[in-house]
Amino acid sequence: MKIFFNLIFLSLQFFNPIVCINSTLECSSTNDPHMINFNKVAFEFHYGGTFPLYESSYVKIYAGFKRCSPTSNAYCNCLIEVELYNGEFVIVNNCFGLDSEVQTDENNLDCSTQIQISSLFSEAAWEEAPDVHQSFKCATTPTNSIVVRTTLPSRKNDVMILIYKRPDIIDQIKIYPSDNYAFNSLQETDKSLCGSYDRADVPKIETNKIQIDEKIVSKCDEELVDNCIEKAILSPKQSFMTTRVKKLVQDCALDIKVGVESTGMFQKEIFEQTIYEELVKNYRNPQCKSDICLDSEVYNMLRKFCTCKGKVPNKMCLIEKKCTKSFKLCV
């Protein structure tokens, strides 16, 4: 009987192969930047320059930070670079206020193929992405995040990077490590920002050690969480969504503390993107074979949210996969 089930498992892997990138570990650098490492420790990092985000024997990833504006005390994501053991690289550099292409050591990557968030870890979905470089592929999600992944000879060392950017800054970077990195718990020895960063000369500040005035938190909550969000999206059932929204509110309060000019300025840029991505991750219809088919409850929540706003769900972005401008839930 055990052999029978093993054969079924192997056949499923053959017909629907999974990308050898670990989806259970995620590191993120958001806005100016608020960081969460692979061990789920949240911290702030307020320095300019280029710093390592991820390091393994095969792949190194660096992020660059510059002042969010000439008068700002905060530093924002503006560069992401992936370097391979053989010298090949891919880079997105918005540090000079220009919207960069996804450049490699050979040419620009073609990111025109759209892959649903729920299919990013499916090898079959990536087959549609053009092979313009032997070691990298690129795609776009419905929320207009750029996705870059490696295609190394040893696939268990591949990594994936999600980049949500505007012409002047990169709003968010998410890194998913290789299976080898995750299974060997290399984040404990990796001294990059996503691992066990411990530099004393440019120290990180753990978020839970920062005192924030509750009045500032309330101000951010009023700015970001309107009546429509509370009615349609947030409920005791959606505890995962409440947690994500609270994190955005907290980030807003931290921004005010370090002198960001406008309340919720950065969080507004990724607010609807965050809501959609969380719904996709938590409400995908398991019976549906299409990569764009979500549970009907998601559409009901979005319809209720958009009706409250006096609008309708954005069919172009949510269903037809033709979202070419800034991602919007409602139109």
N, C-alpha and C positions, 0 to 999 in steps of 0.2 A: 504493500500500500504506500509506503514512504517513497519507494522508487517511482510509483505512478504519479504522485504529487510533484516530485522533483522534475519529472518529464514535462508536466503541465507548466510548471514555473519557467523552465528553460524555453519552452515553445513560446510562451508569452513574451519573454525577453527577446526572442528572435524576431517576432512579428511587430513588437512595439518597443524597440530598444530605448534604454534610458541614458541620457547624458551622464557621464561619470563626473559630475560636479555636484557637490553636496548641497542640497536644498535646505537642510536643517540648520546650517550655520549661516548667519548673515552679519556682515559688518556694514555700517552706514556712516557717511559723513554728510551732514545736512546743513546747508546754508553757511553759517559763519563760524566755524562749523560746530554743530552739536553732534557728538560722535557716540556710537554704540559699538563696542567691539564684539568679537565672536563669543566672548563669555557673558554677553548681555550687560556689561558694565557701561553705564552712560557717563560721559565726561565732556568737558569743554576744552577747546584747544585754541588759544588766542595768539597765534604767532604767524608771521609772514615767512614765506620761503617754500622750499620743497622738502617733503618728509616722506619716509616709507610708510605705506599702508599695509603691505603684505609681502612676505618674503618666504620663498621655498627654494629648493635646489633648482627648480625649473623655471619659476616665474617670480618676478619682482614687480610690484605695483607702487607707483609714487603719486602723491597728490601735491598740487601747488596751491598756496593761499596768498591772496593779496588783499589790501584794504578794500572793504565793500564800497567805499566812496572816498574821495579825497579828505573828507572831514571826519570819517568814521573811526571809532576805536576798535571796531571789529574787523576780522579778516574772513574773507569768503573763499569757498572752493573756486578755482579758476582753471586748474589743469589736472589731467589724469594721464599717466603714462604707464604702459605695460611693457616690461622688458623680459625677453626670453634668454635662456641659458646660452643660446647660439648667437646672440647679438641682434636678433630681429626685434622690432618694437612696433607699438601702435600708440599714438598720442592724440589727445584732444586738448588744445591750448586756447582758452578764451581769456588769458591774462591781460591781453592788450585791447580788450573791449571789442574784439571782432569775433564773429561767429565762425569757429574753426570747423574745417572738415575733419573726418576721422582719418588721420594720416598714418601711414606705415613707413617702414624703411624702403618700400618699393613704390607704393602708390596709395591713392585714397581708397578706403573700403566702400563698397556699395551697401548702404543700409536701407535700401528701398523696400525690401521684403518685410511684411508685417507679421509678427508672431504674437499670438495671444499670451497674456501673462501666465495663464494656466498651462501653456504648452512649452514654456521656455526650457524645461528639463526633459523634453522629448526629442530624441535624435531625429525622428521622422520630420518634425516641424522644421528643423534646421537644414534639412536637405534642400529646401526651396531657396535658401540664401546663396547668392553667387559665390563661387570659388575664385576670388580675385587674388587671394594670398594663401600660401600653403599652410600658414600657422594661425590665421585669424579669420573669423567670420563676423558679420555685423547684421543687425536687424533693428526694427523699430516696433514698439508696443503700441496699442491703441491710445495710451496716455502720452504718446510722443516721447517716451524714454528711448534712448539709443541703447542697444544691448550689444556688447562686444564679448566674444568668447574665444578662447584658444582652441586650436585643433592639433594638438601635439601627437606625435607617434604613440606615446604612452598616454592614452586617454584618461587614465586615472590621476593624471597630474594637471588636467585642464581646469581653468577657472572661468568665471563669468562676471562681467561688470555691467551694471545698469547705470546709465548717466542721464539725468534730467537737466537740460541746460537751456539757457537763454543766451543772446549774443554777448552779454557782458560778464555773466558769471555762470557757474554750474550749481544749480540749486541742490542737487542731491546725487550722491554716489553710493551704490550698493555693491558689495563684493560677496560672491559665493565661492568658497574655496574648493580645491580638488578633494576627491574622495580620500586620497592618500594623506593629505594634510589633516582632514577631519578625523579619520580613523586612527591616526597616530598622535592625535592631540597636539599637533605642532604649534597651536596658538599659545601653548604654555612656554615654549622656548623661542618663538618668533618675537623679536623685540620691536616690531613695527607697531603702528597705531592700532591696527586691528587685532594684534596679538597681546603681548605682555609688555607694552611700552613702559619704560621706567627712567627716561632721561631726566636728570636733575637740573640741567641747565635750561631746558625748555619744558617744564613739567606740565602734565595734564592736570585738570582740576575735576575731581569726581563730582558729578551733578548733585548727588544727595548730600554733599557737604557745603553747598552754597545756600545761604539764607536769603529767601526772597519774600518781600513784603506781600501779604495776602491782598492788599489793595491793588498791587500791580497785576497779580494773577487774575483778579476779578475784572480788571480793565481789559486784559487780553481775552478773557472768556467772553466778554460782551462784544468784543471786536470780531472774534472768529466764529463763535457758536451762536447762530441766530435761531429764531423760533422754528424755522423749517428743518434745521438739522435736528433739533431736539424732538420734534414731532415725528419725523419720518425715519431718521437714521439711528438715533440713540435710543436704546431701551435696555432693561436688565438682560434681555436675551442676547443683545449684541455687546457683551462685555469686552470682546476683543476690539470693537470699534471705539468704545468709551475709553479704553486704555490708549489707543492711538491718538484720539482727539486730545486727551489730557496731556499727552506728550507734546503735541504741537502748541498747546496753550502754555505749557511750562517753558518751551523753547522761546516763545514770544516774550515771556516775563524775563528770561535770562538775557534776551537781546536788549530789553529796556535797561537792565542793570549795567550792561557794558556800553550803553550809549548809542544804540541804533536809533536813527532819526524818526522812524515812523512805526507806530504800534502794529505788530502783525504783518509788516511789510513782506518778509520772506515767507512766512507761513501761508499767506494767502495764495502764493504762487503754486504751492504743492498741495493745497487743502483738498480740492476735488479729486486730484490724482490719487491722493492717499485713501480717500473714501472708496473710490472705485476699486483700487488694487486690493484693499482689505475685503471688500465684498466678493471679489473674484476668488480670492484664496479660501474664503470660508463658506461660500454658497454655490460652488460649482455643482451642477446636476450630474450625479454619478452615472445616470442612465443615458446620458447624451453622448453621442459619438463625435459631434462637431466641437471644434475647439472654441467656438464662440457661444455655445449654449450654456446659459447660466440658469440656476434655479429660478422658478417663477417668482419666488419671494423677493429676489433682488430687483426684478423689474417693477414689482408692486411698490417697493420702497422708493425706487428712483422716480416712478410716476407720481407718487405722493409728494416727494420732495420737490419735483419740478412744478407740480400743480400749485403747491404752496408758494412758489416763487413767481407764479403767474406765467409759467413757461411749459414746454414739453420736453421729454427726454431727447437728447441729441442722437438721433438715429444714425447719423453719419459716423459718429465716433463709437457708439456702443454696439451697433449691429452690423453695419455695412463695412466696417474696417477701412474707412476712407477719411479718417481724421487727419487733415493736413495742416491745420493751424493749432493754436494753443488749445489744449484739451479742455472741454467744457461738458459737464453732465447735462445741462439744460440749454435750450435755445429759444 
